[in-house]
Amino acid sequence: MNIEEFFELSAGKWFSHRTSHHLAFKQSEDGKSDLVIESLPADHPEVIKLCEQYEIAPSAASCGARVTWNGTMEWDEEKHTGSTVLATIPDADNPDEGKLLREMGYAEKAPVAGSYKMGSDGALTLITEYETMSSEERLWFASPNLRMRVSILKRFGGFSMASFTSEIRMGVTSAAAKASETADSTSS
């Protein structure tokens, strides 16, 4: 699977359940979210705008996505909502690796660029360095309608958080149906 196929397979509405472990405090918490992921072509105006914001030629982008979330965490009553646009910039020598441009995300309030790597097993690894912390996240599909995520967030000074997230698709998209048909045909 390449990055474009991963983004296409990710498109749809998902129910997300996350358990986070705050290692320094020896505490855990649960969170639930509804996610909507829309696959965007490389020439989509929002992908072009994001590339220009990072001063990267829009023609270097291979694909993009818009992610919208609406969720809660057990430690507060506040709704956590937001949206971000992502764009992938593959490495010229190895298209399975590259930059992941992000408009903004849940943890950050400013645009941030990280890196991605598609594994031979179809898992996507994202690494992002912030001013005061770093994160590593691995995403993979257990089936076309079940996506898993593990992440580690390290703050400078030693504080770390690890989380596990399962995401269940709420309704089948054409990409998921196609992937399911492909999986069925190869297993028979």
C-alpha positions as CSV (number, residue, x, y, z in Angstrom):
1,M,0.0,0.0,0.0
2,N,1.3,3.5,-0.8
3,I,0.5,6.8,1.0
4,E,-2.2,7.7,-1.6
5,E,-4.0,4.4,-1.1
6,F,-3.7,4.7,2.7
7,F,-5.4,8.1,2.6
8,E,-8.1,6.9,0.2
9,L,-8.8,3.9,2.4
10,S,-9.0,6.2,5.5
11,A,-11.7,8.3,3.9
12,G,-15.1,8.1,5.7
13,K,-16.7,8.6,9.1
14,W,-15.1,6.9,12.0
15,F,-15.9,6.3,15.7
16,S,-12.6,6.6,17.6
17,H,-11.9,5.2,21.1
18,R,-8.6,6.2,22.7
19,T,-7.0,5.1,25.9
20,S,-4.0,7.3,26.9
21,H,-1.5,6.4,29.6
22,H,0.3,9.3,31.3
23,L,3.5,7.5,32.3
24,A,4.8,10.2,34.7
25,F,1.6,10.4,36.7
26,K,0.7,6.7,36.4
27,Q,-2.8,7.6,35.2
28,S,-4.9,6.6,32.3
29,E,-7.9,8.2,30.6
30,D,-10.3,7.4,27.9
31,G,-11.5,9.6,25.0
32,K,-14.1,9.1,22.3
33,S,-14.4,11.0,19.1
34,D,-16.3,11.0,15.8
35,L,-13.8,11.6,12.9
36,V,-14.6,12.5,9.4
37,I,-11.7,12.0,6.9
38,E,-12.0,13.3,3.4
39,S,-9.3,12.3,0.9
40,L,-8.2,15.3,-1.2
41,P,-6.4,15.2,-4.5
42,A,-3.0,16.8,-4.8
43,D,-4.4,19.6,-6.9
44,H,-7.2,20.5,-4.4
45,P,-7.1,24.2,-3.5
46,E,-6.6,23.5,0.2
47,V,-3.6,21.2,-0.5
48,I,-2.1,23.9,-2.8
49,K,-2.6,26.6,-0.1
50,L,-1.0,24.4,2.5
51,C,2.1,23.7,0.3
52,E,2.4,27.4,-0.4
53,Q,2.2,28.1,3.3
54,Y,5.3,25.9,3.8
55,E,6.9,27.4,0.7
56,I,6.9,24.0,-1.1
57,A,5.9,23.7,-4.7
58,P,2.3,22.4,-4.9
59,S,3.3,20.1,-7.7
60,A,5.4,18.1,-5.1
61,A,2.3,17.0,-3.2
62,S,1.0,13.5,-3.9
63,C,-2.3,13.7,-2.0
64,G,-4.1,15.3,0.9
65,A,-6.8,14.9,3.4
66,R,-9.2,17.0,5.6
67,V,-9.8,15.6,9.1
68,T,-12.6,16.8,11.3
69,W,-13.1,15.7,14.9
70,N,-15.7,16.0,17.6
71,G,-14.9,14.3,20.9
72,T,-14.6,14.2,24.6
73,M,-12.1,13.1,27.2
74,E,-13.1,11.6,30.5
75,W,-11.1,14.1,32.5
76,D,-13.1,17.2,31.4
77,E,-16.5,18.1,30.2
78,E,-15.2,20.2,27.3
79,K,-16.0,19.2,23.8
80,H,-12.8,18.8,21.7
81,T,-13.6,19.8,18.1
82,G,-11.5,20.9,15.2
83,S,-10.4,20.3,11.7
84,T,-7.1,20.2,9.8
85,V,-5.8,19.7,6.3
86,L,-2.9,17.3,5.6
87,A,-0.6,17.1,2.5
88,T,2.0,14.5,1.7
89,I,5.3,15.5,0.0
90,P,7.0,12.2,-1.1
91,D,10.8,12.0,-1.1
92,A,12.1,12.1,-4.7
93,D,14.2,9.0,-4.2
94,N,11.8,7.0,-2.0
95,P,8.1,7.7,-2.4
96,D,7.2,5.5,0.6
97,E,8.8,8.3,2.8
98,G,8.4,12.0,2.9
99,K,7.1,15.1,4.6
100,L,3.6,15.3,6.1
101,L,2.4,18.9,6.1
102,R,-0.3,19.7,8.7
103,E,-2.4,22.9,8.9
104,M,-2.9,22.3,12.6
105,G,-4.0,19.5,14.8
106,Y,-5.4,18.5,18.2
107,A,-2.3,19.1,20.2
108,E,-0.8,22.0,18.3
109,K,-2.3,25.4,17.6
110,A,0.1,26.3,14.7
111,P,1.0,24.5,11.4
112,V,3.6,21.8,11.8
113,A,5.5,19.5,9.4
114,G,6.5,16.0,10.2
115,S,7.6,13.0,8.3
116,Y,5.9,9.8,7.2
117,K,7.0,6.4,6.2
118,M,4.8,3.7,4.7
119,G,6.0,0.2,5.9
120,S,6.0,-2.9,3.7
121,D,3.3,-4.2,6.1
122,G,0.9,-1.3,5.0
123,A,1.4,0.6,8.3
124,L,1.9,4.3,8.3
125,T,4.4,5.8,10.8
126,L,4.3,9.6,11.5
127,I,7.0,11.4,13.3
128,T,6.6,15.0,14.4
129,E,9.1,17.2,16.3
130,Y,7.6,20.2,18.1
131,E,9.4,23.0,20.1
132,T,8.9,21.2,23.4
133,M,8.0,17.7,22.5
134,S,8.0,15.0,19.9
135,S,5.5,12.4,18.8
136,E,5.6,9.1,17.0
137,E,2.4,7.5,15.7
138,R,1.8,4.2,13.9
139,L,-1.5,3.6,12.0
140,W,-2.7,0.4,10.3
141,F,-5.8,-1.3,9.1
142,A,-6.8,-4.5,10.9
143,S,-9.6,-4.7,8.3
144,P,-11.0,-2.2,5.8
145,N,-13.4,-0.9,8.5
146,L,-11.1,-1.2,11.6
147,R,-8.1,1.1,11.9
148,M,-5.7,1.0,14.8
149,R,-3.3,3.7,16.1
150,V,-0.6,3.7,18.7
151,S,1.3,6.8,19.7
152,I,4.0,8.0,22.0
153,L,4.3,11.7,23.0
154,K,7.6,12.7,24.6
155,R,8.0,16.1,26.3
156,F,11.5,17.4,26.9
157,G,12.3,16.8,30.5
158,G,11.0,13.3,30.5
159,F,7.2,13.4,30.6
160,S,5.7,10.9,28.2
161,M,2.2,9.7,27.2
162,A,1.4,6.5,25.3
163,S,-2.0,5.9,23.7
164,F,-3.9,3.2,21.8
165,T,-6.8,4.0,19.6
166,S,-9.2,1.9,17.7
167,E,-11.3,3.5,14.9
168,I,-14.4,1.8,13.6
169,R,-15.8,2.9,10.2
170,M,-19.4,4.1,10.5
171,G,-20.6,3.0,7.0
172,V,-18.7,1.6,4.1
173,T,-17.1,3.9,1.5
174,S,-16.3,2.8,-2.0
175,A,-12.6,2.6,-1.2
176,A,-13.3,0.3,1.8
177,A,-15.7,-1.9,-0.2
178,K,-13.0,-2.2,-3.0
179,A,-10.3,-3.1,-0.4
180,S,-12.7,-5.7,1.2
181,E,-13.4,-7.2,-2.2
182,T,-9.7,-7.4,-2.9
183,A,-9.0,-9.1,0.4
184,D,-11.8,-11.6,-0.1
185,S,-10.6,-12.5,-3.6
186,T,-7.0,-13.0,-2.5
187,S,-8.1,-15.2,0.5
188,S,-10.3,-17.5,-1.6
